[in-house]
Amino acid sequence: MAIIIEQEQKLITLHTKNTTYQMGVGNYGQLLHLYYGKRLTGDMRYLLTYYDRGFSGNPYEAECDKTYSMDALPQEYPCFGNGDFRSPAFVQKNADGSYCADLRYVSCEVCKGKYQIPGLSAAYDETGAESETLKVYLEDAPGGVRVTLLYGVFAELDIITRAVQITNCGTEAVHVEKAASAALDFMTGEFDVIHFHGRHGMERILERTPVEHGNQVFGSRRGSSSHQQNPFVMLAGKQTGEDAGECYGCMLLYSGNFKAEAEKDQYEQTRLVMGLSDEMFSWKLEPGETFDTPETAFSYSANGFSTLSWNLHRLIRSHICRSAYRDTKRPVLINNWEATYFDFTGEKIIEIAKQAAELGVEMLVLDDGWFGKRDDDLAGLGDWTVNEKKLGMPLGKVAEKIRGLGMKFGIWIEPEMVCEDSDLYREHPDWAFTIPGRKPVRARYQLVLDYSRKEVVDGIFAQIAKVLDDTKADYVKMDMNRHLTDIWSKTAAEQNQGAILHRYVLGVYDFLERLHERYPDLLIEGCSGGGGRFDAGMLYYTPQIWCSDNTDAVDRVRIQYGTSFGYPVSAVGSHVSAVPNHQTGRKTSLHTRGVCAMAGTFGYELDPAKMTDEERREIRKQIVEYKKYAQLVQNGLYYRLSNPFAEEIGAWEFVSEDGKEVLVNVVMLEIHGNMTVNYVKMKGLCAGQFYKDSNTGKIYPAEALMEVGIPMPLEFGEYKAYQIYLEMVE
């Protein structure tokens, strides 16, 4: 069994294939965290220490015992008001105005399969045979609040998920002021915290810093998980690298405001808290109501970052993503945005499709500008009716002609936004977030629709569904091109305005769930100015996400490097675009752009009519190669072979689970006079075996490739790229 409950000892142990997680009930009913790490047996309560610690208070029941203090003991779900002055996971404002909670253990139970969370993303178990659920019931008796800690154990994946349900069992309303999804206390250890920061067009840059005394806070207050921070953090030992050392990953399945806190306390203990941001958050909980937090996914590796990444990749691929395309090769697409921007007709789009079909492209995606009066950024959002005057024909006709070429058809939408110059805004100005008496903050000349209101979601969904029904679209790119300001909802009472940001995310998820249910074969690709909502919460609804608006091959080597620590390649929307690149002005070869884009779902964002015959031949070759490698790329073990921020090369590798296939990709990031040779060492090969290079026919021993590596050619020219495909010699 993955979950073991020892009732008499009041000890709860969760086992996965390689890890153990343990908690126990303390002397006065508090639930204490005991251990999380390499798999072991035994009662870990011996690690707890009890001393008289100055200025650390004691529970009333302890009477004269000054050694028992919540300010020093490791807790499973720390709350504010019980004498613990560290970062809490839970803050409760009671009916009398006091801020206090004192959660005590009541009971627990084990259920087969994996719990789900109403209206929120959560890992799932289709068969019910791959997971178990633990429910631990805590209670704050004076406040009348019951807290249920949910644990989902995927034993073979070395994954433990956590979420929290908060129920008002009292007779008066209370306000939840902070409700993190999980906390993790460590009694010992020196850690680095790793997070992924960035900006629009340059997302998920790894930053590693020591956990210092006090609080280190990472998060978003932008209304989305954001380009600036990602809801995924790691704790790692000081010497931990790709292939050795211990590390913990904590990923929040959520697409809105979040907060991750790493804290070293006065006694050199470390606490990690992850969940909803408590800024601009206050949830009024009436008697009988329940509040559900988003889910977190935890994994531990004793063998470095690579193993941790694989654990999370497997979870996302098979237990978070939902789609008819989940386990199959995604269609190679071409998007018209960088080819035409807003300047196109139906015939122009059909011509792009004809040119692309000849190259082997499998789907055309019509980007922004097909609806309303959308000829620039100034107008049209909110009016999801086809602009037939611009197209010169119905959109359904465009789709029909494209399908006649043997291609699939998709459209771009941005359903959360509205332009003031739109029929929708003129009819329903109150549907947009604005604060009475104040001028709203604009971004990209647009406002944000109040998705906390069901009637808004209903209205937009009805428009979009009609278009999808008429065109029989195969794909939707769902974009979101600004962050949230002016947070005030016309239909919410004053005391409920603090719930709006979370209700907004629930509205977005509701919209996506409706798409999922009505169009089960629809491939939905997430996008928020590229990678502004690249998170596991969105992946529950969109099995791939536009990784970044930045399509520059060199920048993408670095963006995709950071992304790979938490997210699988199958989730990465990656495209070959024209040069000079539209974001950087950089010129890279078509080959290099193709190599970089193959570390993703693969497609094109350019005008094929403007390409030379030689370029067209190369694209045909790229698509054939991608189809050949697609399953390996999508499902293989991903190895980071270099750090592109610190080395002259960017190198990564895909290895099949059985070790028989290997694809190595290398991009030369720097060129110098009289260059030294870069040797790329491979990983994950089967010791004692030999591997054949499909291009040269050379055969290499696995140990040589892993211990010494293979030399990269010294060639003139910037940003050369190489692909090496090897197969085990049987």
C-alpha positions in Angstrom: 0.0 0.0 0.0 1.1 3.5 -0.8 -0.6 5.0 2.3 -0.1 3.5 5.8 -2.1 4.7 8.8 -1.0 3.6 12.2 -4.0 4.7 14.3 -2.6 3.9 17.8 0.7 5.7 17.0 -1.1 8.5 15.2 1.4 8.1 12.4 0.7 8.5 8.7 3.1 7.4 6.0 3.0 7.9 2.3 5.3 5.7 0.2 6.1 6.1 -3.5 8.5 3.9 -5.5 11.5 5.9 -4.2 10.3 8.3 -1.6 8.6 8.5 1.8 6.5 11.2 3.2 5.5 11.1 6.9 3.4 13.1 9.4 2.3 12.5 12.9 0.0 13.9 15.5 1.7 15.9 18.3 1.0 15.8 22.0 -1.8 18.3 21.8 -3.4 17.4 18.5 -1.4 19.5 16.1 -0.4 17.6 12.9 3.4 17.7 12.6 5.4 17.1 9.5 8.1 14.5 10.1 9.9 13.6 6.9 10.0 13.8 3.1 12.8 12.3 1.1 14.5 9.0 0.1 12.3 6.0 0.8 12.8 4.5 4.3 10.9 2.7 7.1 10.3 3.6 10.7 8.9 6.3 12.9 10.6 9.6 12.2 9.3 11.3 15.3 12.7 10.8 16.9 13.8 13.8 14.8 11.6 16.2 16.8 13.4 18.2 19.4 11.9 19.9 22.4 13.7 22.8 24.2 12.7 25.9 26.1 13.0 28.5 23.4 12.8 32.1 24.4 9.9 34.1 23.0 8.4 31.0 21.4 4.9 30.5 22.9 3.4 27.3 24.1 -0.1 25.8 23.7 -2.4 26.5 26.7 -2.7 22.7 27.3 1.1 22.4 27.7 0.7 24.2 31.1 4.2 24.5 32.5 5.9 22.7 29.6 7.9 25.4 27.9 9.5 23.0 25.4 6.5 22.4 23.2 6.2 25.4 20.8 4.5 25.7 17.4 7.1 28.4 16.6 9.8 25.7 16.3 8.0 22.4 15.5 7.5 21.3 11.8 3.9 21.4 10.8 1.8 19.9 8.0 -0.4 22.9 7.5 0.7 25.9 9.6 -1.8 28.5 10.5 -1.7 32.0 11.9 -2.7 32.5 15.5 -1.4 29.4 17.3 2.0 30.7 18.3 3.8 30.0 15.0 5.3 33.3 13.8 6.7 31.8 10.5 5.0 32.1 7.2 1.5 30.6 7.6 -0.3 28.5 5.0 -3.7 29.4 6.4 -5.1 32.7 7.8 -8.6 32.9 9.0 -10.6 36.1 10.0 -13.3 35.0 12.4 -16.8 36.5 12.8 -15.7 38.6 15.7 -12.9 40.2 13.6 -10.1 38.2 15.1 -7.3 36.7 13.0 -6.8 33.3 14.5 -6.9 29.6 13.8 -5.7 26.6 15.7 -6.0 23.5 13.6 -6.1 20.2 15.5 -6.2 16.7 14.1 -9.6 14.9 14.0 -9.3 11.8 11.8 -8.1 10.5 8.4 -9.2 8.1 5.7 -7.8 6.4 2.6 -9.7 6.3 -0.7 -8.8 4.4 -3.9 -8.0 6.6 -6.9 -7.3 10.3 -7.1 -9.4 13.1 -5.6 -10.7 15.8 -7.9 -11.3 19.5 -7.2 -14.6 21.1 -8.4 -13.9 23.8 -11.0 -10.1 23.5 -10.8 -7.3 21.7 -12.5 -6.1 18.5 -10.8 -4.0 15.4 -11.7 -6.3 12.5 -12.6 -6.1 8.7 -12.6 -8.3 7.3 -15.5 -8.3 3.8 -14.2 -8.3 4.4 -10.4 -5.5 1.9 -10.2 -2.5 4.2 -10.3 -3.1 6.3 -7.3 -4.5 6.6 -3.8 -6.0 9.5 -1.9 -5.5 10.4 1.7 -7.9 12.8 3.5 -6.8 14.3 6.8 -9.4 16.2 8.8 -8.4 19.1 10.9 -10.6 21.4 12.9 -10.5 24.9 14.4 -13.3 24.3 17.0 -13.8 27.8 18.3 -14.0 29.2 14.7 -16.2 26.4 13.5 -13.9 25.6 10.5 -12.9 22.2 9.2 -9.9 21.9 7.0 -9.4 18.8 4.9 -5.9 18.1 3.7 -6.0 16.1 0.4 -3.0 14.0 -0.7 -2.9 12.1 -4.0 -0.1 9.5 -4.2 1.1 8.3 -7.6 3.5 5.7 -6.3 5.2 4.7 -9.6 5.7 8.3 -10.6 7.2 9.5 -7.3 4.6 12.2 -7.2 2.5 13.4 -4.2 -0.2 16.0 -4.9 -1.7 18.2 -2.2 -4.8 20.4 -2.0 -7.0 21.8 0.8 -10.7 22.0 1.4 -11.9 24.6 3.9 -15.5 24.2 5.2 -17.4 26.6 7.5 -19.2 24.2 9.9 -20.2 27.1 12.2 -23.2 29.4 12.3 -21.5 32.7 11.3 -19.5 33.7 8.2 -15.8 33.7 8.3 -13.2 35.1 5.8 -10.4 33.1 4.5 -7.5 35.6 4.1 -4.8 33.1 3.0 -5.2 29.5 1.9 -2.0 28.0 0.5 -2.2 24.6 -1.1 0.7 23.1 0.9 3.6 23.8 3.2 6.7 21.7 3.6 8.9 22.0 6.7 12.5 20.7 6.9 14.1 20.3 10.3 17.6 20.0 8.8 19.5 20.8 5.6 21.0 23.7 3.7 19.1 24.5 0.6 19.2 26.6 -2.5 15.9 27.8 -3.9 15.5 27.7 -7.7 12.8 29.7 -9.4 12.1 30.8 -13.0 11.7 34.5 -13.7 11.5 36.4 -16.9 9.6 38.9 -19.0 7.4 38.9 -22.1 9.5 37.4 -24.8 12.1 36.0 -22.4 10.4 33.6 -20.0 11.4 31.0 -17.4 15.0 32.0 -16.8 16.5 29.8 -14.0 17.8 31.6 -10.9 19.4 29.8 -8.0 20.0 31.5 -4.7 20.7 30.2 -1.1 17.7 30.0 1.2 18.6 32.8 3.6 17.1 33.8 7.0 13.8 35.5 6.5 11.4 35.1 3.6 12.1 34.8 -0.1 8.9 35.3 -2.0 8.2 34.5 -5.7 4.9 35.0 -7.3 2.5 37.0 -9.4 0.0 39.7 -8.6 -0.8 40.2 -12.3 -4.0 38.1 -12.4 -2.2 35.4 -14.3 0.7 33.1 -13.5 2.7 35.5 -15.7 5.8 35.8 -17.8 7.6 37.3 -14.8 7.4 34.3 -12.5 6.4 30.7 -13.0 4.4 28.7 -10.4 7.1 26.1 -10.1 10.0 26.2 -7.6 12.7 23.7 -6.5 14.7 23.3 -3.3 18.1 21.7 -3.8 21.1 20.7 -1.9 24.1 23.0 -2.3 25.9 20.5 -4.6 22.9 19.2 -6.5 23.3 19.1 -10.3 21.6 17.4 -13.2 22.7 13.9 -12.2 23.4 13.9 -8.5 22.1 15.3 -5.3 18.8 15.8 -3.7 16.1 18.2 -4.8 12.4 18.8 -4.3 10.0 20.2 -6.9 6.8 22.0 -6.1 4.4 22.8 -8.9 1.1 24.7 -8.5 -1.6 23.7 -10.9 -3.0 27.2 -11.2 -3.1 30.1 -13.8 -3.7 33.2 -11.6 -2.0 35.0 -8.8 0.2 32.8 -6.7 2.8 33.0 -4.0 5.8 30.7 -3.2 7.7 31.4 0.0 11.0 29.9 1.0 11.9 30.8 4.6 14.8 29.9 6.9 13.8 30.4 10.5 15.7 31.3 13.7 16.5 27.6 14.3 18.0 27.0 10.8 14.8 25.2 9.7 13.4 25.7 6.2 9.8 26.1 5.2 8.4 26.1 1.7 4.8 27.4 1.2 3.0 27.4 -2.2 -0.5 28.4 -3.2 -2.8 31.3 -3.9 -1.4 34.8 -3.4 -3.0 36.4 -0.3 -2.6 39.9 -1.8 -6.1 41.2 -2.9 -7.5 37.9 -1.6 -10.3 37.5 0.9 -12.9 34.8 0.5 -16.2 35.1 2.5 -17.2 31.6 3.6 -20.8 31.4 4.7 -22.0 28.6 7.0 -22.1 25.3 5.1 -19.8 26.6 2.3 -16.5 25.0 1.2 -13.5 26.7 -0.4 -11.1 24.6 -2.5 -7.5 25.5 -3.0 -5.6 24.7 -6.3 -3.5 21.6 -6.3 0.2 21.4 -5.9 2.4 18.5 -7.2 5.5 17.5 -5.2 8.3 15.3 -6.3 11.6 14.4 -4.7 14.8 13.1 -6.4 17.9 11.8 -4.8 19.6 11.8 -8.2 19.6 15.4 -9.4 17.4 17.6 -11.5 17.0 15.2 -14.5 15.1 12.6 -12.5 12.9 15.3 -10.9 12.1 16.7 -14.4 11.1 13.2 -15.7 8.8 12.6 -12.7 7.0 15.9 -13.5 7.0 15.3 -17.2 5.4 11.9 -16.9 2.7 13.3 -14.5 1.9 16.2 -16.9 1.9 14.1 -20.1 -0.3 11.3 -18.7 -2.2 12.6 -15.7 -2.8 16.3 -16.3 -3.1 16.9 -20.0 -6.5 15.9 -21.4 -7.0 15.7 -25.2 -7.6 13.4 -28.0 -4.0 14.4 -28.9 -2.6 13.6 -25.5 -0.6 10.5 -26.5 -0.4 11.1 -30.3 1.8 13.2 -32.6 0.5 16.8 -32.8 -0.2 18.2 -36.4 2.6 20.3 -37.9 1.0 23.7 -38.2 1.6 27.0 -39.9 0.3 30.2 -38.3 -0.2 33.3 -40.5 0.6 35.9 -37.9 4.2 36.8 -38.8 3.4 36.3 -42.4 0.5 38.8 -42.6 -0.3 40.3 -39.2 -3.8 41.9 -39.7 -3.4 42.4 -43.5 -5.0 39.4 -45.2 -8.0 38.2 -47.1 -9.5 34.8 -47.4 -7.7 34.2 -50.7 -4.4 35.2 -49.1 -4.9 32.6 -46.3 -5.9 29.9 -48.8 -2.8 30.7 -50.8 -0.6 30.3 -47.7 -2.3 27.0 -47.0 -1.7 25.8 -50.6 2.0 26.6 -50.4 2.3 25.0 -46.9 0.4 21.9 -48.0 3.0 21.3 -50.8 5.7 21.3 -48.1 3.9 18.7 -45.9 2.4 21.1 -43.3 -0.7 19.5 -41.8 -2.7 22.4 -40.4 -3.2 26.2 -41.0 -4.1 28.4 -38.1 -5.7 31.8 -38.8 -4.5 34.2 -36.2 -5.8 37.6 -35.0 -7.9 39.7 -37.3 -10.7 37.5 -38.7 -13.5 38.9 -36.6 -15.4 42.1 -35.9 -13.6 45.3 -37.1 -10.3 43.9 -36.1 -7.8 45.5 -38.5 -5.4 46.6 -35.7 -5.1 46.5 -32.0 -7.6 49.3 -31.5 -10.9 47.5 -32.2 -12.9 44.4 -32.4 -12.1 42.2 -29.4 -15.4 41.0 -28.0 -17.2 40.9 -31.3 -16.6 37.2 -32.3 -18.5 37.4 -35.6 -16.7 36.7 -38.9 -15.6 39.8 -40.8 -16.7 38.5 -44.2 -16.1 41.9 -45.8 -12.4 41.5 -45.0 -12.1 37.8 -45.9 -14.2 38.2 -49.0 -16.1 35.0 -48.1 -17.5 33.2 -45.1 -14.9 31.7 -42.7 -16.5 28.3 -43.2 -15.6 28.6 -46.9 -12.0 29.3 -46.0 -12.0 26.3 -43.8 -13.6 24.1 -46.5 -11.0 25.1 -49.1 -8.1 24.4 -46.6 -9.5 21.0 -45.8 -9.8 20.3 -49.5 -6.0 20.6 -49.5 -5.8 17.7 -47.0 -5.1 20.1 -44.1 -6.8 20.8 -40.7 -8.0 24.3 -39.9 -7.7 26.3 -36.7 -8.4 29.8 -35.4 -7.0 32.3 -32.9 -9.3 33.7 -30.1 -8.8 36.0 -27.2 -12.0 35.6 -25.3 -11.1 37.2 -22.1 -10.5 40.7 -23.6 -12.6 43.5 -25.0 -11.9 46.7 -27.0 -13.8 49.8 -26.1 -14.4 50.1 -29.9 -16.6 47.1 -30.1 -20.3 46.4 -30.2 -20.0 44.2 -27.1 -18.5 47.0 -25.0 -21.0 49.5 -26.3 -23.8 47.2 -25.3 -22.3 45.9 -22.0 -19.6 48.3 -20.7 -20.1 46.8 -17.2 -18.8 43.5 -18.5 -15.3 44.9 -18.4 -13.2 45.4 -15.2 -13.4 49.1 -14.3 -13.6 50.9 -11.0 -16.4 53.4 -10.6 -15.1 57.0 -10.7 -11.7 56.0 -12.1 -10.3 55.7 -15.6 -9.2 52.2 -16.3 -5.6 51.2 -17.1 -5.4 50.1 -20.8 -2.9 47.5 -22.2 -2.7 46.9 -25.9 -5.7 49.2 -26.1 -7.9 46.6 -24.5 -9.8 45.9 -21.2 -10.4 42.7 -19.4 -13.8 41.0 -19.2 -15.1 40.1 -15.8 -15.0 36.3 -16.0 -16.1 36.1 -12.4 -19.6 36.6 -13.8 -21.4 33.6 -15.4 -23.3 35.8 -17.8 -20.1 37.1 -19.3 -18.7 33.6 -19.8 -22.0 32.5 -21.2 -22.1 35.4 -23.7 -18.6 35.0 -25.0 -18.8 31.2 -25.2 -22.0 31.4 -27.2 -20.3 33.6 -29.8 -17.2 31.4 -30.0 -19.2 28.2 -30.2 -21.1 29.4 -33.2 -17.9 30.1 -35.1 -16.5 26.7 -34.1 -19.7 25.0 -35.2 -19.8 26.8 -38.5 -16.1 26.2 -39.4 -15.8 22.8 -37.7 -12.4 24.0 -36.5 -9.8 21.4 -35.5 -7.8 23.7 -33.3 -8.0 26.8 -31.2 -5.2 29.0 -30.1 -6.5 30.7 -26.9 -4.6 33.9 -26.3 -4.6 36.5 -23.5 -2.6 39.6 -24.1 -2.6 41.7 -21.0 -2.6 41.4 -17.2 -5.4 42.4 -14.9 -6.0 45.8 -13.4 -9.0 47.7 -12.1 -10.3 44.7 -10.2 -13.9 45.4 -9.3 -17.0 43.5 -10.2 -20.3 45.2 -10.5 -22.3 42.2 -9.3 -20.2 41.4 -6.2 -20.8 42.9 -2.8 -18.2 45.1 -1.2 -17.1 42.3 1.2 -16.7 39.9 -1.8 -14.4 41.9 -4.0 -11.4 40.1 -2.6 -12.6 36.9 -4.2 -12.8 38.3 -7.7 -9.3 37.5 -9.0 -9.8 33.8 -8.0 -13.3 33.7 -9.4 -11.9 35.2 -12.6 -9.6 32.1 -13.0 -12.5 29.8 -12.2 -14.4 31.5 -15.0 -11.6 31.0 -17.5 -11.4 27.3 -16.5 -15.2 27.1 -16.9 -14.9 28.5 -20.4 -12.1 26.0 -21.3 -14.0 23.0 -19.7 -17.0 23.9 -21.9 -14.8 23.8 -25.0 -13.4 20.5 -23.8 -16.8 18.9 -23.3 -18.5 20.3 -26.4 -15.5 19.6 -28.8 -13.7 16.6 -27.4 -11.5 16.3 -30.6 -10.5 20.0 -30.6 -6.8 20.7 -30.0 -6.6 23.7 -27.8 -3.3 25.5 -27.5 -2.8 27.9 -24.6 -1.2 31.3 -25.1 -0.8 34.5 -23.1 1.5 36.7 -25.1 3.3 33.5 -25.7 4.4 32.0 -22.4 2.6 34.2 -19.9 0.4 31.4 -18.6 2.7 28.5 -19.1 1.6 26.5 -16.1 0.2 23.1 -15.2 -3.2 24.5 -14.5 -3.6 25.5 -18.1 -2.2 22.2 -19.3 -5.2 20.5 -17.8 -7.3 22.1 -20.5 -4.7 22.9 -23.2 -2.2 20.0 -23.8 0.3 22.5 -25.4 1.1 26.1 -24.8 2.7 28.7 -27.0 6.1 28.7 -25.2 7.0 32.3 -26.0 6.2 35.1 -28.4 9.9 35.2 -29.0 10.6 32.8 -31.9 14.3 33.7 -32.2 16.2 30.4 -32.3 19.0 31.5 -30.0 16.7 33.0 -27.4 14.5 29.9 -27.6 17.4 27.6 -26.7 17.5 29.5 -23.4 13.7 29.8 -22.9 13.2 26.1 -23.6 16.1 25.2 -21.3 14.4 26.8 -18.3 11.0 25.5 -19.3 12.2 21.9 -19.4 12.9 21.7 -15.7 9.2 21.4 -15.0 7.4 20.9 -18.2 7.6 18.2 -20.9 8.5 19.0 -24.5 5.0 17.7 -25.6 3.6 20.9 -23.9 5.9 23.3 -25.7 4.5 25.2 -28.7 7.6 25.9 -30.8 7.8 27.3 -34.3 10.2 28.2 -37.1 9.8 31.8 -38.1 11.2 34.0 -40.8 14.5 35.9 -40.6 15.5 38.5 -39.7 13.6 37.5 -36.6 10.6 39.7 -35.8 11.5 40.0 -32.2 15.3 40.3 -32.3 16.3 41.1 -35.8 18.8 38.1 -35.6 19.5 35.9 -38.6 19.9 32.2 -38.1 19.8 29.5 -40.6 16.6 27.6 -41.4 18.3 24.4 -40.2 19.1 26.0 -36.8 15.6 27.3 -36.5 14.3 23.8 -37.3 16.5 22.1 -34.7 15.3 24.5 -32.0 11.7 24.2 -32.9 11.8 20.4 -32.8 12.2 20.7 -29.1 8.5 21.3 -29.1 5.2 20.5 -30.9 6.7 22.0 -34.1 5.3 24.3 -36.7 5.9 27.4 -38.8 5.1 31.1 -38.5 6.0 32.6 -41.9 4.9 33.1 -45.5 6.1 30.1 -47.6 5.5 32.0 -50.8 8.5 34.2 -49.9 10.9 31.2 -49.5 13.5 30.1 -52.1 13.4 26.7 -53.7 16.3 25.6 -51.5 14.4 26.7 -48.4 11.3 24.9 -49.5 13.3 21.7 -50.0 14.7 22.0 -46.5 11.3 22.5 -45.0 10.1 19.3 -46.6 13.1 17.6 -45.1 12.5 19.1 -41.7 8.9 17.9 -41.6 9.9 14.4 -42.6 12.5 14.4 -39.9 10.2 15.7 -37.3 7.6 13.0 -38.0 10.3 10.5 -37.7 11.4 11.8 -34.3 8.0 12.9 -33.1 7.3 10.0 -30.7 10.9 10.1 -29.3 10.7 13.9 -28.8 7.2 13.8 -27.3 7.7 10.8 -24.9 11.4 10.3 -24.5 13.5 11.1 -21.5 14.8 14.7 -21.8 18.4 15.4 -20.9 19.9 18.9 -20.6 23.5 18.4 -21.8 24.6 22.0 -21.3 23.7 25.3 -19.6 23.1 27.7 -22.5 23.5 30.7 -20.1 27.0 29.6 -19.1 28.4 27.6 -22.1 29.3 28.2 -25.7 26.7 25.6 -26.8 23.1 24.8 -26.1 22.7 21.0 -26.2 19.9 18.7 -25.3 19.0 15.1 -25.8 16.0 12.7 -26.1 16.4 9.1 -25.2 13.7 6.5 -25.5 12.7 4.8 -22.3 14.3 1.6 -23.4 17.5 3.4 -24.4 17.5 2.2 -28.0 16.9 5.5 -29.7 18.9 8.8 -29.1 18.5 12.2 -30.6 21.1 14.8 -29.7 20.6 18.5 -30.6 23.3 21.1 -30.5 23.4 24.8 -31.3 26.6 26.8 -31.3 25.8 29.9 -29.4 29.2 31.5 -29.7 31.9 31.7 -32.4 35.5 32.9 -31.8 38.7 33.0 -33.7 40.8 29.9 -33.5 38.0 28.1 -31.7 38.5 25.3 -29.2 36.6 22.1 -29.8 33.4 21.4 -27.8 32.8 17.8 -26.9 29.2 16.9 -26.2 28.8 14.1 -23.6 25.6 12.1 -24.0 23.6 10.6 -21.2 21.2 7.8 -20.6 22.7 5.3 -23.0 22.8 1.6 -22.1 26.2 0.6 -20.8 27.9 -2.1 -22.7 26.0 -1.4 -25.9 27.0 0.2 -29.2 25.2 3.0 -31.0 25.2 3.8 -34.8 25.0 7.3 -36.1 22.3 7.3 -38.8 24.0 10.1 -40.8 27.6 8.9 -40.9 27.2 5.1 -40.2 29.8 5.3 -37.5 29.4 3.0 -34.5 30.3 4.2 -31.0 30.5 2.4 -27.6 28.0 3.8 -25.2 30.6 4.5 -22.5 32.7 6.5 -24.8 29.8 8.7 -25.8 28.9 9.3 -22.2 32.4 9.6 -20.7 34.3 11.5 -23.4 31.6 12.7 -25.8 31.6 13.5 -29.5 33.4 16.5 -31.0 31.4 19.3 -32.6 32.7 20.5 -36.0 34.6 23.7 -36.3 32.7 25.6 -38.9 32.6 29.3 -39.9 29.4 31.1 -39.4 27.2 31.9 -36.4 24.7 29.7 -34.7 25.4 26.4 -36.5 23.2 23.6 -35.4 23.6 19.8 -35.4 21.3 16.8 -35.0 22.7 13.4 -34.2 20.4 10.4 -34.3 21.7 7.2 -33.0 20.2 3.7 -32.7 21.4 0.9 -30.5 23.1 -1.8 -32.6 21.2 -5.0 -31.9 
